[in-house]
Amino acid sequence: MRKWIAVLAILAAALIVWLSFNKTKTASFPPAPSRDIAAENIAVSNALAAQNTNTLAIIRSNFARVETTGTLPSATATVTSHPSGPAAPLQFTNFAPASVLENMSHVFRQYNQMFGGNPVGINSEITSQLSGENPKHINFLNSEDGVRINEKGELIDPWGTPYFFHQLSGTEMEIHSAGPDRIMWTSDDLVIK
């Protein structure tokens, strides 16, 4: 019986120490800083103003400024284009780059399920097979999923760089995006299998 009393006393002491530690720990956090939206918008505008024309064209192709007319009773927003000039704050994008990459992976899974393997070749050859030049003439690519093709017939990532496709096996494809710096094999690359 004495053993149980000693064990309970030790547990009670440990609980008291733990509670007092957690109480002081949570009390020492500073309040979260308030966001300065205007300063953030100015910083984005300044960063965009320092970019070259190719980078701005890519950014404009992926972002649009959304303007609404009146209230939105049923999501009836109208998207209008703006003349060139100072960059407007980025307010809307159709897809996050990771979502586009996941959509690309889904395209390969669909092709694999239909034909029992992946398309083969370089980017333009794979693109043509995915866009209907396959035995069943099925187009697996949908621009509504953020999938884009350049003038060379290559699938490109959200920054305009052609994807690199690495065949890992007959049924597994690694899709490699160069990321925002548009240079392959750097730390900001996005990769999915």
C-alpha positions in Angstrom: 0.0 0.0 0.0 2.9 2.4 0.8 4.3 1.8 -2.7 1.0 2.9 -4.3 0.9 6.0 -2.1 4.5 6.9 -3.0 3.8 6.4 -6.7 0.7 8.6 -6.5 2.6 11.3 -4.7 5.3 11.3 -7.4 2.7 11.4 -10.2 0.9 14.3 -8.4 4.2 16.2 -8.0 5.0 15.6 -11.7 1.6 16.8 -12.7 1.9 20.0 -10.7 5.3 20.7 -12.2 4.0 20.1 -15.7 1.0 22.3 -15.2 3.1 25.2 -13.8 5.5 24.9 -16.7 2.8 24.9 -19.3 1.1 27.9 -17.7 4.2 30.0 -17.8 5.1 28.8 -21.3 1.8 29.8 -22.8 1.8 33.1 -21.0 5.1 34.1 -22.5 4.1 34.2 -26.1 4.0 37.7 -27.7 0.8 38.7 -29.5 0.7 38.1 -33.2 1.7 41.2 -35.2 -1.0 42.9 -37.2 -0.7 42.8 -41.0 -0.2 45.9 -43.0 -2.0 45.1 -46.3 -1.0 48.4 -47.9 2.7 47.7 -47.2 2.4 44.2 -48.6 0.7 45.5 -51.8 3.5 48.1 -52.2 6.2 45.4 -51.7 4.5 43.2 -54.4 4.2 46.1 -56.8 7.9 47.1 -56.3 9.0 43.5 -56.8 6.9 43.2 -60.0 8.3 46.5 -61.3 11.9 45.1 -61.0 11.1 42.1 -63.2 12.0 41.7 -66.9 9.3 41.6 -69.5 9.4 37.8 -70.0 8.8 37.3 -66.3 6.0 39.8 -66.2 4.3 38.1 -69.2 4.4 34.8 -67.4 3.0 36.4 -64.2 0.2 38.1 -66.2 -0.7 34.9 -67.9 -1.2 33.2 -64.5 -2.8 35.9 -62.6 -5.8 38.1 -63.3 -7.3 41.0 -61.4 -10.9 40.3 -60.5 -13.4 43.1 -60.6 -17.1 42.6 -59.7 -20.1 44.6 -60.6 -22.4 45.2 -57.7 -23.0 42.3 -55.3 -22.3 38.7 -56.1 -25.6 36.9 -55.6 -24.4 33.8 -57.5 -20.7 34.1 -58.1 -21.1 36.3 -61.2 -17.7 38.0 -61.2 -16.4 39.5 -64.4 -12.8 39.4 -65.2 -11.5 42.4 -67.2 -8.1 43.0 -68.6 -6.2 46.1 -67.6 -3.8 48.2 -69.7 -0.1 48.0 -69.0 1.3 50.3 -66.4 2.1 49.9 -62.7 1.6 46.4 -61.5 -1.7 45.8 -59.7 -1.7 43.7 -56.5 -2.1 40.1 -57.2 -5.6 39.1 -56.1 -6.6 36.0 -58.0 -5.0 32.9 -59.5 -6.7 30.0 -61.0 -4.4 27.3 -59.6 -1.5 26.9 -57.2 1.6 25.4 -58.9 1.3 22.3 -56.7 -2.3 21.9 -57.9 -1.3 22.1 -61.5 1.4 19.5 -60.9 -1.1 17.2 -59.1 -3.4 17.6 -62.1 -0.6 16.6 -64.4 0.0 13.5 -62.3 -3.7 12.7 -62.6 -3.5 12.9 -66.4 -0.7 10.3 -66.4 -2.7 8.0 -64.1 -5.7 8.3 -66.5 -3.5 7.5 -69.5 -2.0 4.6 -67.6 -5.4 3.1 -66.7 -6.6 3.4 -70.3 -3.5 1.9 -72.0 -1.7 0.0 -69.2 1.5 2.2 -69.3 2.7 5.7 -69.7 3.3 7.7 -72.9 7.0 7.7 -73.9 9.4 10.1 -75.6 10.4 13.7 -75.1 8.0 16.3 -73.8 6.5 17.2 -77.2 6.0 13.4 -78.0 4.4 12.8 -74.7 2.2 15.9 -75.1 0.9 14.7 -78.5 0.1 11.3 -77.1 -1.8 12.8 -74.1 -3.7 15.2 -76.5 -5.2 12.6 -78.7 -2.4 11.0 -80.8 -2.9 7.6 -79.1 -4.7 4.4 -80.2 -8.1 5.5 -79.0 -7.7 9.2 -79.9 -8.6 10.3 -76.4 -7.5 13.8 -75.3 -6.5 13.6 -71.6 -5.4 17.3 -71.4 -7.8 19.9 -70.1 -6.9 23.6 -69.9 -9.4 24.0 -67.1 -7.1 22.0 -64.9 -4.3 24.6 -65.4 -2.5 22.4 -68.1 -0.8 24.5 -70.7 1.1 23.8 -73.9 3.6 26.1 -75.5 4.1 26.9 -79.2 6.5 24.0 -79.5 3.8 21.6 -78.4 5.4 21.0 -75.0 3.6 20.8 -71.7 4.7 23.7 -69.6 4.6 24.5 -65.9 2.9 27.7 -64.4 6.1 29.7 -65.0 6.3 28.7 -68.7 9.1 26.2 -68.5 8.6 22.8 -70.2 8.2 19.9 -67.8 10.9 17.2 -67.6 9.3 13.7 -67.6 11.4 10.9 -66.1 10.0 7.4 -66.7 10.6 5.5 -63.4 8.9 2.3 -64.6 6.4 1.3 -67.2 3.6 2.6 -65.0 5.3 5.3 -62.9 6.3 8.8 -64.3 8.1 11.5 -62.4 7.0 15.0 -63.4 9.6 17.7 -62.8 8.9 21.4 -62.8 11.8 24.0 -62.8 9.8 26.1 -60.3 9.8 29.9 -60.0 13.5 30.4 -61.0 12.8 28.6 -64.3 16.1 26.6 -63.8 16.0 22.8 -63.6 17.7 21.0 -60.7 17.6 23.8 -58.2 16.1 23.9 -54.7 12.8 25.5 -55.7 11.9 22.7 -58.2 8.6 20.9 -57.9 8.5 17.1 -58.4 5.7 14.6 -58.2 5.4 10.9 -59.1 
